[in-house]
Structure formats: C-alpha cells, structure tokens
C-alpha cells in the first residue's frame, strides 16, 4: 500500500493521540506522540527545579538540553510506545496535572522547539507515520498528504481530561482541569515560535459531540481515499 504522512494537530484533550494511535494501528504505520516529548522535557525541568517553583530558570534549562535523551519504546502489552527520559519510563508521570500546568510554558521556548522538531522531522523521513501535536502540519510536516486539525469545546475537553485523570487515580477537580485547558489554549495559540494554528490545507474536525467509533471511522475512511488518490497520482 502507498504510504503517506499524516499530521494531526489541535487543542489539548481533543483526542489527538487516541485517533492517531488508532490510525497508526489500522494502517500499520509508526505513531509518534510529540506531546509526550514536550511533557518529558517539562518533567526534566520540574525535577531540576527549573520550572514549577517560585523561580524559573529557562537559561539553565536551555543549557541542559544536550543532557536530555528521549526515546519511544514499544510496549507489547499496552499496544503502543511509551516515553523514556534518560532511559527511565516516565509515561505515567508525564500525564499528570503538574506536568500539564507547565508544558505549554516549556513548549514555547525556542531552543526546546528547535531540538524536538529536528528529532520529529528525522522520524518521518520514510513516511508511513502518524504524528500528533501542535505544529505538525504547519512546521514539522508542511507537505504531509493528510492534515487534520482537531477541536472541541473547552468544557468538553476539560471533562474528558478530568475523567482520564480520575481513572488513573489522581485527585483533581474539574474546575482546576478546565482552568488548565483554557490556560494552555491561550499560551499555545499566542506563543512566538510555532503557535498552534490550523494549516490552510488541514481538515477541521470538531468532535465535541462525537463518539470514538464515529470519529475514527470518518477519519479512517478519508485516509483511505487520500492513499488511493496518491496511488492514482491524483493530487
């Protein structure tokens, strides 16, 4: 089957990773969660007292970037790859609210974005990849054959995130999660470097009132049409 590059962007908690994992599995593609990469760098910064405390030290974080090693390792039992930070599995820790509170701040740092975007571009050289994040269709893969921009109301997204955190045993309040979602939206959309925005040729996909099965079937069928058109040489 002809392989393409699939870029999925959108606001936090819109289900980008869920649909990206499903697509990758159905197509036999590689899945890359770029959000996990930014979260891992954020966790590194928190652990080293560079963000999250009374004083942040972005300069020190930039100086320490060469010491950060990120790697995805596939977990057969889970059916997806987990994030490793300097050879430590941090998949669960990076999904917590503490990291969520600071990831947008770390992600707007120019040097952080340059480092991770370079990694991401190298991952997608051979196509056959599904990558989700904030700037995949605009910066990482501007020539991707399929670009999807996912959205949903802040309230719907906050509720999904709230339920997810509760299921993981974390003690959080819905109001705190909603404030975090709204805060991240503001930072992600207004940052100077690689702001979150819909690529001109991306498909807008609002799943506020859509179940997982329905959204997957719609996007999967559209993906198959794109692949078939490429096979026929149709742009």
N, C-alpha and C positions, 0 to 999 in steps of 0.2 A: 504493500500500500504506500502511496505517495505520502511523505512526511511533511508536516508544516510546523510552524512555530505559533503557539497560542499564548497570547498575553492577556492576563486578567487583572484589571485594576479596579479600584473602588474604595469606598469609605470603610472604616473599621467595622467589623462584625456584620458584614453583608453576606457572609458565607463564601467568600472568595476561595479560601483554602478547601472547603468542603467540595465545591463544584470542580475545582482544579484537580483534586485527588481522584474524584470520580471519573473525570475525563481522561486523565493520565492512565488510570487502570483499564478503562474500556478500550483505549487506543493502543495500549502497550507503550506509552510514552514515559519519559522521565518527568517527575514532578519536582519543582523547586519552590519552596515557601520562603520568599525573600523576607517576609515579615519576621520569620524566625531568626534570620541573620541579624537584622537590626535589634531584635529583642536580646540576642546573645551578647551583642556589643554593649547594650544597655545594662544587662546583668553584670558584665565585667566592670562597667563604670560604677555601678551601685556597690559592688563588693569592695571596690578600691576607694570608696568614699569620694568619688569624683562628681557624682550627681546624687540627688535624693536627700542630701543632708542640708545643713544650714548654709553651707557654701559649696558651690560647684566649681570645678577646675577643668574647664574644657581644654585648656592648653596642655595640661598633663595627660588628658585622655588622648589627644592627638599624638603626643609624643610616645604613648604606649601602644598605639595601634599596631606597630610591627610585631608586638608580642601576642597578638590575638590570632589564634588559629581556629577556623571554623570548618566543620565537616558534617555532611549528612551521611548517616549510616542507616541502611535499610534494616527494619525490624520485621522479620518474617511473621511473628505472632500478631503484630499490630497491622501489618499490611501497608506500612508507609515508613518513610525515612525520618529518623529523629535527629535533632540538632545536638552536636557535640562542640563544646567550648574548651579548647585546650585539652582535648581527649577526655573530657567529662560530659556525660549525658546530662543535659540541662533542659530537656524537652518540657518537663512538667514545671520547673521553676520559672522558665521564661514566659509562661502563660498566666502567671499571677497578676493581680491588680497592681502590685508595687512596680513591676516592670512596665505595665501598661501606662502607669502615670507618667513615666519619664521617657518612653521610647520615642515619642514624637520630637521631644527636645533633642535627643541624641541623633535622630534620623535627619535633622535639619543641618547638622554640622557638615560643611563642605567636604572635609577630608574623609569623613566616615562614608559619605555617599560615593565619593570617587573610588575608595577602596572596594566597597561592596559591589558597585555597578561593574567595575572591571572584572570581579570574580564571576558575576552573573552573565556577562557577555561571553566569557570563555566557556561557561557551562552550556550555552545554547548554540555553539558553532555548527554542530552537526544536525540541527533541527530535531524533530521528534521530541519536543519538550513543551510542557505546560508550566508556566511561571506566573505566580500571582504576587501583587504588591501595590505600590502607589504610582510608580513611574515606568512600568514595564513597557507599555505601548507607546509612551512618549520619549523615553530616554534609552532604556536598555535594548528593546527590540522595536524601533520605529518602523521597520519593514516587515513586521510579523504579518502573516497571512490572515490571522484572525485576532481581533482585539475586542475585548468585552469590558465594558465599564459598569460595575455593579453598584446599585444604590438601594436604599430603603430608608424609611423614616428613622430619625434618631431614637424615638421611643421603641420602635420595633427592634432595632439593633441592640439597644441597651437591655431590653428584656431577654433577648437571645443570649447575650453575653452573661447576664445575671444568672440565668438558669444553668448555663455551662459551668460557671464558677461554683455554684451551689453543688452541682453534681460531682465536682472534683473535691468537695469537702471544705471549700474556702468560705469563710464568714464575711459576707459582703452585703451591702444594702443596695437596693435598686437605684435609689437617688444618687449614691456615690458612683455607680456604674454609668448612669445617664450623664452625670456631670463630666465624667472621664471621656465618654464618647463625644460629647459636644466640644470639649476642650481639644481633643485630638483632631476633630474635624477642622477647627479653626487654625491650629498650627499646621496641619498637613496641607491645607489649601492656601496658606498665605506665606509659607516659607520661601526664602530667596532661591534656594537651589532645588531643582526638580520638584516643584509644587504639585500636589495632587490635582490633576485636571483630566478631563476626557479628551482622548486623542480625536482629531477631526474625523477619522475613519473608523472609530470604535462603535460598537453596538451598545446603546444604552439599555440596561437591563435592570428594572426595578422589581425586586422580589418581595416587597412589603407584605403582599397578601398571596404569596405563592409557596406551596409546599416543596420539599426537597425533590420528590419524584418528578413533579411537573417541571421545575426549573432545569433539572438535569436532562430530561427528555427533549426539551426545547433547544437547549444549547448543544446537546449531542447531535441531534438531527441537523442543526445548522452547520455544525463542524463537518459532518459527513458530506454535506453539499459543497462546502469550501474545498475539501480534499478532492472530491470528484471533479470540480471545476478546474482545479490546478492540474489534475491528471489529463484533462482535455485541453489544457492550455488556455483556459478562459480566465481572464484577469478579474 
